[in-house]
Amino acid sequence: MKPTRSKRQQSEKHGKHAEAWAALYLLLKGYRTLERRFRSKRGEVDLICKRGSTIVFVEVKARKTVDDAVHAVAYKQRKRIEAASADWLKIAGVKAKSHRFDMIAVVPWRLPTHIKDAWRP
């Protein structure tokens, strides 16, 4: 008998699949993935990409609809992502001329939806 996975484990697996789809989608759009699942004491960034001279910090949300995904990124979470992105820039020693915060909404049976400049600090 196979042990059942906890709801958290299932969510984690689903999130990893969504992040893989998002990374592939961005690659096809000309982005280069610099790091996945960056974690610092202050937060986490799902994907860190680069296109041209712009560093892009990407939050990936898998939900039933794009609207659900967009509304799932609350103010508190945005602040944690911003803090983690600042940590990454410092640790990586990157002097980004520009950076932004994007979002990828992954919904069933559709291509991912890329929302550029989803929010500003």
C-alpha positions as CSV (number, residue, x, y, z in Angstrom):
1,M,0.0,0.0,0.0
2,K,1.4,3.3,-1.1
3,P,1.6,6.0,1.7
4,T,-0.6,9.0,1.0
5,R,1.0,12.4,0.6
6,S,0.0,15.3,2.8
7,K,-1.8,18.2,1.3
8,R,1.4,20.3,1.8
9,Q,3.5,17.8,-0.1
10,Q,1.0,17.8,-2.9
11,S,1.0,21.6,-3.0
12,E,4.8,21.6,-3.0
13,K,4.9,19.2,-5.9
14,H,2.2,21.2,-7.8
15,G,4.2,24.4,-7.2
16,K,7.4,22.9,-8.5
17,H,5.6,21.8,-11.7
18,A,4.1,25.3,-12.2
19,E,7.6,26.8,-11.7
20,A,9.1,24.5,-14.3
21,W,6.4,25.4,-16.8
22,A,6.9,29.1,-16.0
23,A,10.7,28.8,-16.5
24,L,10.3,27.0,-19.8
25,Y,7.7,29.6,-21.0
26,L,10.1,32.5,-20.1
27,L,13.0,30.7,-21.8
28,L,10.9,30.6,-25.0
29,K,10.3,34.3,-24.6
30,G,14.0,35.0,-24.4
31,Y,14.6,35.1,-20.7
32,R,17.5,33.4,-19.0
33,T,16.9,31.8,-15.7
34,L,19.6,32.8,-13.2
35,E,18.1,31.1,-10.1
36,R,15.1,29.1,-9.0
37,R,13.6,29.1,-5.5
38,F,16.0,31.6,-4.0
39,R,15.5,31.7,-0.2
40,S,16.8,34.2,2.3
41,K,15.9,34.8,5.9
42,R,13.5,37.5,4.7
43,G,11.6,35.7,1.9
44,E,11.6,33.6,-1.2
45,V,11.7,34.3,-5.0
46,D,10.4,31.6,-7.3
47,L,12.4,32.5,-10.4
48,I,15.1,35.1,-11.0
49,C,15.6,35.7,-14.7
50,K,17.4,38.1,-16.9
51,R,16.4,39.6,-20.3
52,G,18.8,42.1,-21.8
53,S,20.0,44.2,-18.9
54,T,16.9,43.8,-16.8
55,I,16.8,41.4,-13.8
56,V,13.3,40.0,-13.4
57,F,12.0,38.6,-10.1
58,V,9.1,36.3,-10.8
59,E,6.4,35.0,-8.6
60,V,4.6,31.9,-9.9
61,K,1.1,31.1,-8.9
62,A,-0.9,28.0,-10.0
63,R,-4.6,28.5,-9.5
64,K,-7.9,27.6,-11.3
65,T,-8.1,31.0,-12.9
66,V,-5.8,33.9,-13.7
67,D,-7.8,36.2,-11.5
68,D,-7.4,33.7,-8.6
69,A,-3.6,33.7,-9.2
70,V,-3.3,37.4,-9.3
71,H,-5.3,37.9,-6.1
72,A,-3.2,35.3,-4.4
73,V,-0.2,37.6,-4.2
74,A,-1.1,39.7,-1.2
75,Y,0.7,42.8,0.0
76,K,2.6,40.9,2.7
77,Q,3.9,38.4,0.2
78,R,5.0,41.1,-2.2
79,K,7.0,42.7,0.6
80,R,8.7,39.4,1.4
81,I,9.6,38.9,-2.3
82,E,11.0,42.4,-2.5
83,A,13.1,41.8,0.6
84,A,14.4,38.5,-0.8
85,S,15.2,40.1,-4.1
86,A,17.2,42.8,-2.4
87,D,19.1,40.1,-0.5
88,W,19.8,38.3,-3.8
89,L,21.1,41.4,-5.5
90,K,23.5,41.9,-2.6
91,I,24.6,38.3,-2.4
92,A,25.1,38.0,-6.1
93,G,26.9,41.3,-6.3
94,V,24.7,42.3,-9.2
95,K,24.5,46.0,-10.0
96,A,21.2,45.8,-12.0
97,K,20.5,48.8,-14.1
98,S,16.9,47.9,-13.8
99,H,14.8,45.2,-12.2
100,R,11.1,44.5,-11.9
101,F,8.6,42.1,-10.4
102,D,6.7,39.9,-12.7
103,M,4.1,37.3,-12.1
104,I,3.3,34.1,-14.0
105,A,-0.2,32.6,-13.6
106,V,-0.4,28.9,-14.4
107,V,-3.9,27.7,-14.9
108,P,-5.1,24.3,-16.2
109,W,-5.2,23.7,-20.0
110,R,-3.8,27.1,-20.9
111,L,-0.4,28.6,-21.6
112,P,1.0,30.5,-18.6
113,T,0.0,34.1,-18.4
114,H,2.9,36.5,-18.0
115,I,2.2,39.7,-16.2
116,K,5.1,42.1,-16.6
117,D,5.8,44.6,-13.9
118,A,3.0,43.1,-11.8
119,W,3.8,45.5,-8.9
120,R,6.2,48.2,-7.9
121,P,7.8,48.5,-4.5
